[in-house]
Amino acid sequence: MPKRQATTGPANKTAILAIILVSYVMIVLDISVVLTGLPKIHHELGFTDAGLAWVQSAYTLTFGGFLLLGARAGDILGRRRMFIIGMAIFTLASVAIGASQSSAWMLSWRAIQGLGSAILAPSTLALLQINFEEGEERVRAVSLYSAAAGVSATVGLIAGGLLADWLSWRAGFLINLPIGIAMILAARTCIPETAKQPGALDVPGALSSTIGMSGLVYGFIRSAQAGWDTTTIVILVISITLLGLFILIERRARQPILPLRLFSDLERSGAYGARVLYLGAMVGFFFFTTLYLQEVAGLRPALTGLAFVPATMLHVPIAMIVPRLIQRFGRNTVLVTGMVVGIVAMGWLSRAGIGSNYWTAIAMPMILIGISQGLVLSPLTSSGVARVDHADAGAASGAVNVAHQMGSSVGLSLLIAIAAIGSAGLTGAELTAYRVSHAFEAGTVMLMATLVIALLTIVPAATRRAPAETEAAPTESAA
């Protein structure tokens, strides 16, 4: 494989980078483009208030649940092959979602689309690492890759609102068809196949973790509709049992998708737990703010997308200067400051209600949300891969991504369950305002718990290390 890489010319590398970036942008855009169309999807396909969360959770659960398996499959079967398979699944699912006539149909294909992303996402990063030599060439490619994620999240929110308002929320999915076909053809032409490696796929581990997490999300969302009845409790017990089974499978698997030795380090374990809680609160912010802006404040989808600009305009610039901030103030200071800013922002948002002024009740705390994400996500990522053996580097990176997706799905379902408590008898804008306020209060508590975890696990470990090493700051977004 190295010889083949060496023969890759500048023009071909440009084409490969373009394919990788466009494909990654498709994934990130799809996560955020649907947010501003949620109210229209809600009414057009007949979702319940609580069930609307499945539009995101069905996707993030299979995305996170099969992410490690998708990465392993690329090692065994070839990265280009898995890239094409993932893109084909993602594209087919996008078209099916765009043609949805019922909530059940949409959720089924959203789950399949998440599976496509789980295959596609690790392949894009692996192909980037394989085709660009270590040093200045790879740094430039990774910088573009990271910047694409942050910019795409912002563009997705705005584009989703514009499409939902001027055309249809379906357009954001249907546009993937020509792009997906073009990427498949381009990959076959421009990207060389990687060498296959011997190994086994931990399918039982992937299935038990994904089904267990899905049941957990379903139980929490069901509690918002039916209460904590026997069925809800049984579902949660079965889900927890399946997650326990997953741990046993990983202990005994010859090639586990999630080596449990990753959790032997206190800092890494704390980083995974903190990431789950932090992302749960942040995805809750995007989900509930969208509902507030359209159903309480009365904004159209196009204006809703633009209304999110304060939350995203500082995220990328802040993330880009994080290495210098860490070098000057230390990773602990940057991480804790970002978390405290997030707590203030989420508590501020929880005060919004019917008749609140957008600029003071929403826009200003949104700015703090963007600052918080920019400061927090990069140090959390670094702690999630701290002191990992070279053999486990891929698994540790995958664990960070899984924590990201699990926080997005389980955290959001938990906020929905909490938001529904005490809302009986309310309707219309009053009901939405009540649930949004309570969700943000719960999100504030989640961020406070994140800070406590960081202070007890990440900060002590970082304090014992040599002072402030400079690190690359990947531009990540909760959207």
C-alpha positions as CSV (number, residue, x, y, z in Angstrom):
1,M,0.0,0.0,0.0
2,P,2.8,2.5,0.8
3,K,4.1,2.1,-2.8
4,R,0.7,2.8,-4.2
5,Q,0.4,5.9,-2.1
6,A,3.7,7.2,-3.3
7,T,2.6,7.2,-6.8
8,T,-0.4,9.4,-6.1
9,G,0.1,12.7,-7.9
10,P,-0.9,16.2,-6.7
11,A,-3.9,16.3,-9.0
12,N,-5.2,13.0,-7.8
13,K,-4.6,14.0,-4.2
14,T,-6.7,17.1,-4.8
15,A,-9.5,14.9,-6.2
16,I,-9.2,12.5,-3.3
17,L,-9.4,15.4,-0.8
18,A,-12.4,16.9,-2.5
19,I,-14.2,13.5,-2.4
20,I,-13.4,13.1,1.3
21,L,-14.5,16.6,2.2
22,V,-17.7,16.5,0.2
23,S,-18.6,13.2,1.7
24,Y,-17.9,14.4,5.3
25,V,-19.9,17.6,4.7
26,M,-22.8,15.4,3.6
27,I,-22.8,13.6,6.9
28,V,-22.5,16.8,9.0
29,L,-25.1,18.7,7.0
30,D,-27.6,15.9,7.3
31,I,-27.3,16.0,11.1
32,S,-28.0,19.7,11.3
33,V,-30.2,20.3,8.2
34,V,-33.1,18.4,9.7
35,L,-33.2,20.5,12.9
36,T,-34.9,23.6,11.5
37,G,-37.4,21.5,9.6
38,L,-38.5,19.6,12.8
39,P,-41.8,21.4,13.4
40,K,-42.9,20.8,9.8
41,I,-41.9,17.2,10.0
42,H,-43.8,17.0,13.3
43,H,-47.1,18.1,11.8
44,E,-46.8,16.7,8.3
45,L,-45.9,13.1,9.3
46,G,-48.0,13.0,12.5
47,F,-45.2,12.7,15.1
48,T,-46.1,13.0,18.8
49,D,-44.4,15.8,20.8
50,A,-42.1,13.3,22.5
51,G,-41.7,11.0,19.4
52,L,-40.2,13.8,17.4
53,A,-36.9,13.2,19.1
54,W,-36.6,9.9,17.2
55,V,-35.9,11.9,14.0
56,Q,-32.5,12.6,15.5
57,S,-32.1,9.6,17.8
58,A,-32.9,6.9,15.2
59,Y,-30.0,8.3,13.2
60,T,-27.5,8.9,16.0
61,L,-28.2,5.5,17.7
62,T,-27.2,3.4,14.7
63,F,-24.5,5.9,13.8
64,G,-22.9,5.6,17.2
65,G,-23.8,1.9,17.7
66,F,-22.2,0.7,14.5
67,L,-19.4,3.3,14.2
68,L,-16.7,1.0,15.7
69,L,-17.9,-1.9,13.7
70,G,-17.8,0.2,10.5
71,A,-14.2,1.3,11.3
72,R,-13.2,-2.4,11.8
73,A,-14.9,-3.5,8.6
74,G,-12.8,-0.9,6.7
75,D,-9.6,-2.4,8.1
76,I,-10.6,-6.0,7.1
77,L,-12.4,-5.4,3.8
78,G,-10.8,-2.3,2.4
79,R,-11.4,1.4,3.0
80,R,-12.5,2.3,-0.5
81,R,-15.0,-0.6,-0.7
82,M,-16.5,0.4,2.6
83,F,-16.6,4.1,1.6
84,I,-18.6,3.2,-1.5
85,I,-20.9,0.8,0.5
86,G,-21.5,3.5,3.2
87,M,-22.2,6.2,0.6
88,A,-24.6,3.9,-1.3
89,I,-26.6,3.1,1.9
90,F,-26.5,6.8,3.0
91,T,-27.7,8.0,-0.4
92,L,-30.5,5.4,-0.8
93,A,-31.7,6.1,2.8
94,S,-31.7,9.9,2.0
95,V,-34.0,9.4,-1.0
96,A,-36.3,7.1,1.0
97,I,-36.5,9.7,3.8
98,G,-37.3,12.4,1.4
99,A,-40.2,10.3,0.1
100,S,-41.6,9.6,3.6
101,Q,-45.4,9.5,4.0
102,S,-45.4,8.3,7.6
103,S,-43.4,8.6,10.8
104,A,-42.6,4.9,10.9
105,W,-41.2,4.9,7.4
106,M,-39.0,8.0,8.1
107,L,-37.6,6.6,11.3
108,S,-36.8,3.2,9.8
109,W,-34.8,4.9,7.0
110,R,-33.2,7.4,9.4
111,A,-31.8,4.4,11.3
112,I,-30.6,2.9,8.0
113,Q,-29.0,6.2,7.1
114,G,-27.2,6.2,10.5
115,L,-25.8,2.8,9.6
116,G,-24.5,4.3,6.3
117,S,-22.9,7.1,8.2
118,A,-21.3,4.6,10.6
119,I,-19.6,2.9,7.6
120,L,-18.8,6.1,5.7
121,A,-17.5,8.4,8.5
122,P,-14.5,6.3,9.6
123,S,-13.6,5.5,6.0
124,T,-13.3,9.2,5.1
125,L,-10.8,9.9,7.9
126,A,-8.9,6.7,7.3
127,L,-8.6,7.5,3.6
128,L,-7.3,11.0,4.5
129,Q,-4.6,9.6,6.7
130,I,-3.6,7.0,4.1
131,N,-3.4,9.2,1.1
132,F,-1.7,12.2,2.7
133,E,1.8,11.9,4.1
134,E,2.5,12.8,7.7
135,G,3.7,16.4,8.1
136,E,2.6,19.6,6.4
137,E,0.6,17.8,3.8
138,R,-1.6,15.9,6.3
139,V,-1.9,18.9,8.7
140,R,-3.4,20.9,5.8
141,A,-5.8,18.1,4.9
142,V,-6.9,17.6,8.5
143,S,-7.4,21.3,9.0
144,L,-9.7,21.4,6.0
145,Y,-11.5,18.3,7.2
146,S,-12.0,19.9,10.7
147,A,-13.0,23.3,9.3
148,A,-15.6,21.5,7.0
149,A,-17.3,20.1,10.1
150,G,-17.8,23.4,11.8
151,V,-18.8,25.3,8.8
152,S,-21.2,22.5,7.6
153,A,-23.0,22.5,11.0
154,T,-23.7,26.2,10.6
155,V,-24.7,26.0,6.9
156,G,-26.9,23.0,7.7
157,L,-29.0,24.9,10.2
158,I,-29.5,27.8,7.8
159,A,-30.0,25.7,4.7
160,G,-32.5,23.5,6.5
161,G,-34.6,26.4,7.5
162,L,-34.5,28.0,4.0
163,L,-35.4,24.7,2.3
164,A,-38.2,23.9,4.8
165,D,-39.6,27.4,4.3
166,W,-39.2,27.9,0.5
167,L,-39.4,24.4,-0.8
168,S,-39.8,21.5,1.6
169,W,-37.9,19.8,4.4
170,R,-37.6,16.8,2.0
171,A,-35.3,18.8,-0.3
172,G,-32.5,18.6,2.2
173,F,-32.5,14.8,1.9
174,L,-33.3,14.4,-1.9
175,I,-30.3,16.6,-2.8
176,N,-28.1,13.8,-1.5
177,L,-29.0,11.6,-4.5
178,P,-27.0,13.3,-7.3
179,I,-24.1,14.1,-4.9
180,G,-24.0,10.6,-3.6
181,I,-23.9,9.1,-7.1
182,A,-21.1,11.5,-8.1
183,M,-19.1,10.6,-5.0
184,I,-19.4,6.9,-5.7
185,L,-18.3,7.2,-9.3
186,A,-15.4,9.6,-8.3
187,A,-14.2,7.2,-5.5
188,R,-14.1,4.3,-8.0
189,T,-12.0,6.4,-10.4
190,C,-9.7,8.4,-8.1
191,I,-9.2,6.6,-4.8
192,P,-6.9,3.5,-4.7
193,E,-8.1,0.6,-2.6
194,T,-6.3,-0.1,0.7
195,A,-4.7,-3.4,1.7
196,K,-7.0,-5.8,3.5
197,Q,-6.1,-7.0,7.0
198,P,-7.0,-10.3,8.6
199,G,-9.5,-10.0,11.5
200,A,-13.0,-10.6,12.8
201,L,-16.0,-8.4,13.2
202,D,-17.5,-8.1,16.7
203,V,-21.1,-8.3,15.5
204,P,-22.6,-9.5,18.8
205,G,-21.0,-6.5,20.6
206,A,-22.4,-4.0,18.0
207,L,-25.9,-5.5,18.2
208,S,-26.1,-5.7,22.0
209,S,-24.9,-2.2,22.5
210,T,-27.1,-0.7,19.8
211,I,-30.3,-2.5,20.8
212,G,-29.6,-1.8,24.5
213,M,-29.1,1.9,23.9
214,S,-32.1,2.1,21.5
215,G,-34.3,0.5,24.3
216,L,-33.0,3.0,26.8
217,V,-33.9,5.9,24.5
218,Y,-37.3,4.4,23.8
219,G,-38.0,3.9,27.5
220,F,-37.2,7.5,28.3
221,I,-39.3,8.8,25.4
222,R,-42.2,6.5,26.2
223,S,-42.2,7.8,29.7
224,A,-43.0,11.3,28.4
225,Q,-46.1,9.9,26.6
226,A,-47.3,7.0,28.8
227,G,-45.6,7.7,32.2
228,W,-43.5,5.4,34.2
229,D,-45.8,2.4,33.9
230,T,-44.8,-1.3,34.0
231,T,-44.1,-1.5,30.3
232,T,-41.7,1.5,30.5
233,I,-39.8,0.0,33.4
234,V,-39.6,-3.4,31.8
235,I,-38.1,-1.9,28.7
236,L,-35.5,0.0,30.7
237,V,-34.6,-3.1,32.7
238,I,-34.1,-5.2,29.5
239,S,-32.1,-2.4,28.0
240,I,-29.7,-2.2,31.0
241,T,-29.4,-6.0,30.9
242,L,-28.4,-5.9,27.2
243,L,-25.8,-3.2,28.0
244,G,-24.5,-5.5,30.8
245,L,-24.3,-8.3,28.2
246,F,-22.4,-6.0,25.9
247,I,-19.7,-5.5,28.6
248,L,-19.4,-9.3,29.1
249,I,-19.1,-9.8,25.3
250,E,-16.3,-7.2,25.1
251,R,-14.5,-8.8,28.0
252,R,-14.4,-12.2,26.1
253,A,-14.2,-11.1,22.5
254,R,-11.0,-11.9,20.7
255,Q,-11.2,-8.5,18.8
256,P,-13.7,-6.3,20.7
257,I,-15.0,-3.2,19.1
258,L,-14.6,-1.4,22.4
259,P,-11.6,-2.7,24.4
260,L,-12.5,-2.3,28.1
261,R,-8.9,-1.5,28.9
262,L,-9.6,1.9,27.6
263,F,-11.5,2.6,30.8
264,S,-8.6,1.6,33.1
265,D,-7.4,5.2,32.9
266,L,-9.4,7.6,35.1
267,E,-8.9,10.6,32.8
268,R,-10.2,8.7,29.7
269,S,-13.2,7.3,31.6
270,G,-14.0,10.8,32.9
271,A,-13.7,12.3,29.4
272,Y,-16.1,9.7,28.0
273,G,-18.7,10.3,30.7
274,A,-18.3,14.1,30.6
275,R,-18.7,14.0,26.8
276,V,-22.0,12.0,27.0
277,L,-23.5,14.5,29.4
278,Y,-22.2,17.6,27.6
279,L,-23.4,16.5,24.2
280,G,-26.8,15.5,25.7
281,A,-27.2,19.0,27.0
282,M,-26.0,20.6,23.8
283,V,-28.1,18.6,21.4
284,G,-31.0,19.3,23.7
285,F,-30.2,23.0,23.2
286,F,-30.5,22.7,19.4
287,F,-33.6,20.5,19.6
288,F,-35.6,22.5,22.1
289,T,-34.5,25.9,20.8
290,T,-35.8,25.0,17.3
291,L,-39.2,24.2,18.8
292,Y,-39.2,27.4,20.9
293,L,-38.3,29.7,18.0
294,Q,-41.0,28.3,15.7
295,E,-43.8,27.2,18.1
296,V,-43.5,29.9,20.8
297,A,-41.7,32.8,19.2
298,G,-43.5,32.2,15.9
299,L,-40.5,32.4,13.5
300,R,-40.7,30.8,10.1
301,P,-38.1,28.0,9.4
302,A,-35.9,30.3,7.3
303,L,-35.6,32.8,10.1
304,T,-35.1,30.0,12.6
305,G,-32.0,28.9,10.8
306,L,-30.7,32.5,10.8
307,A,-31.6,32.8,14.5
308,F,-29.0,30.1,15.3
309,V,-26.1,32.1,13.9
310,P,-25.2,33.6,17.3
311,A,-24.6,30.0,18.5
312,T,-22.3,29.1,15.7
313,M,-20.5,32.2,14.6
314,L,-17.9,32.1,17.3
315,H,-17.6,28.3,17.6
316,V,-15.0,27.8,14.8
317,P,-12.8,30.8,15.6
318,I,-12.7,29.9,19.3
319,A,-11.9,26.3,18.5
320,M,-9.0,27.4,16.2
321,I,-7.3,29.4,18.9
322,V,-7.7,26.7,21.6
323,P,-4.1,25.5,21.2
324,R,-2.8,28.9,21.9
325,L,-5.2,29.3,24.9
326,I,-4.0,26.0,26.3
327,Q,-0.4,26.9,25.8
328,R,-0.9,30.1,27.7
329,F,-3.5,29.2,30.4
330,G,-3.3,25.4,30.5
331,R,-5.8,22.7,29.4
332,N,-7.6,22.6,32.8
333,T,-8.4,26.3,32.7
334,V,-9.7,26.2,29.2
335,L,-11.9,23.1,29.8
336,V,-13.3,24.4,33.1
337,T,-13.9,27.9,31.8
338,G,-15.8,26.4,28.8
339,M,-18.0,24.3,31.1
340,V,-18.8,27.2,33.4
341,V,-19.7,29.4,30.4
342,G,-22.0,26.6,29.2
343,I,-23.7,26.3,32.6
344,V,-24.4,30.1,32.6
345,A,-25.7,30.0,29.1
346,M,-28.1,27.0,29.6
347,G,-29.4,28.5,32.9
348,W,-30.0,31.8,31.1
349,L,-31.9,30.0,28.3
350,S,-34.1,28.3,30.8
351,R,-35.7,31.7,31.7
352,A,-37.1,32.1,28.1
353,G,-40.9,32.0,27.9
354,I,-43.8,33.3,26.0
355,G,-43.1,36.9,25.0
356,S,-39.4,36.9,25.8
357,N,-37.2,39.1,23.7
358,Y,-35.1,37.1,21.2
359,W,-31.9,39.2,21.6
360,T,-31.7,39.1,25.4
361,A,-33.3,35.8,26.1
362,I,-32.0,33.7,23.2
363,A,-29.3,35.4,21.1
364,M,-27.0,36.4,24.0
365,P,-26.9,33.0,25.7
366,M,-26.5,31.4,22.3
367,I,-23.2,33.3,21.9
368,L,-22.1,31.8,25.2
369,I,-23.1,28.3,24.0
370,G,-20.9,28.7,20.9
371,I,-18.0,29.8,23.1
372,S,-18.5,26.9,25.4
373,Q,-18.5,24.3,22.6
374,G,-15.4,25.8,21.1
375,L,-13.5,25.6,24.4
376,V,-14.7,22.3,25.7
377,L,-14.9,19.8,22.9
378,S,-11.2,19.8,21.9
379,P,-9.8,19.3,25.4
380,L,-12.4,16.5,26.0
381,T,-11.2,14.8,22.8
382,S,-7.6,15.0,23.9
383,S,-8.4,13.5,27.3
384,G,-10.4,10.8,25.6
385,V,-7.3,9.5,23.8
386,A,-4.7,10.4,26.5
387,R,-2.0,7.8,27.2
388,V,-3.4,5.3,24.8
389,D,-1.2,2.5,23.4
390,H,-0.6,2.8,19.7
391,A,-2.5,-0.4,19.1
392,D,-5.6,1.1,20.8
393,A,-5.4,4.5,19.1
394,G,-8.2,3.7,16.7
395,A,-10.4,2.2,19.3
396,A,-9.9,5.2,21.6
397,S,-10.8,7.6,18.8
398,G,-13.9,5.5,18.1
399,A,-14.9,5.5,21.7
400,V,-14.8,9.4,21.7
401,N,-17.1,9.4,18.7
402,V,-19.4,6.8,20.2
403,A,-19.7,8.8,23.4
404,H,-20.6,11.8,21.2
405,Q,-23.4,10.0,19.4
406,M,-24.7,8.3,22.5
407,G,-24.9,11.6,24.4
408,S,-26.8,13.0,21.4
409,S,-29.4,10.2,21.6
410,V,-29.7,9.1,25.2
411,G,-29.2,12.6,26.6
412,L,-31.9,14.1,24.4
413,S,-34.4,11.3,25.3
414,L,-33.7,11.9,29.0
415,L,-34.3,15.7,28.6
416,I,-37.6,14.9,26.8
417,A,-38.7,12.7,29.6
418,I,-37.9,15.3,32.2
419,A,-39.5,18.1,30.2
420,A,-42.8,16.3,30.1
421,I,-43.1,16.1,33.9
422,G,-45.9,18.3,35.2
423,S,-47.0,19.4,31.7
424,A,-50.5,17.8,31.9
425,G,-53.3,20.2,31.0
426,L,-51.1,22.6,29.0
427,T,-51.6,23.0,25.2
428,G,-50.1,25.0,22.3
429,A,-47.4,27.5,22.9
430,E,-47.8,27.3,26.7
431,L,-47.0,23.6,26.5
432,T,-43.9,24.1,24.3
433,A,-42.6,27.0,26.4
434,Y,-43.1,24.9,29.6
435,R,-41.2,21.9,28.2
436,V,-38.4,24.0,26.7
437,S,-37.8,25.8,30.0
438,H,-37.7,22.5,32.0
439,A,-35.5,20.9,29.4
440,F,-33.0,23.7,29.7
441,E,-33.1,23.5,33.5
442,A,-32.3,19.8,33.2
443,G,-29.6,20.6,30.7
444,T,-28.1,23.0,33.2
445,V,-27.9,20.2,35.8
446,M,-26.3,17.9,33.2
447,L,-23.6,20.5,32.5
448,M,-23.0,20.9,36.2
449,A,-22.6,17.2,36.5
450,T,-20.1,17.4,33.6
451,L,-18.1,20.0,35.5
452,V,-18.0,17.8,38.6
453,I,-16.8,14.8,36.6
454,A,-14.1,16.9,35.0
455,L,-12.9,18.3,38.4
456,L,-12.7,14.8,39.8
457,T,-11.1,12.9,36.9
458,I,-9.7,15.0,34.1
459,V,-8.3,18.0,36.0
460,P,-6.3,16.0,38.6
461,A,-4.8,13.8,35.8
462,A,-3.9,16.8,33.7
463,T,-2.4,18.6,36.7
464,R,0.0,15.6,37.2
465,R,1.2,15.8,33.6
466,A,3.9,18.1,32.3
467,P,2.6,21.7,31.8
468,A,0.4,22.5,28.8
469,E,1.4,20.8,25.7
470,T,0.1,22.3,22.5
471,E,-2.4,20.2,20.7
472,A,-4.4,20.2,17.5
473,A,-7.9,21.5,18.0
474,P,-10.4,19.7,15.9
475,T,-13.4,21.8,15.1
476,E,-16.4,19.9,16.4
477,S,-20.0,20.8,16.7
478,A,-22.8,19.3,18.8
479,A,-25.3,19.9,16.0
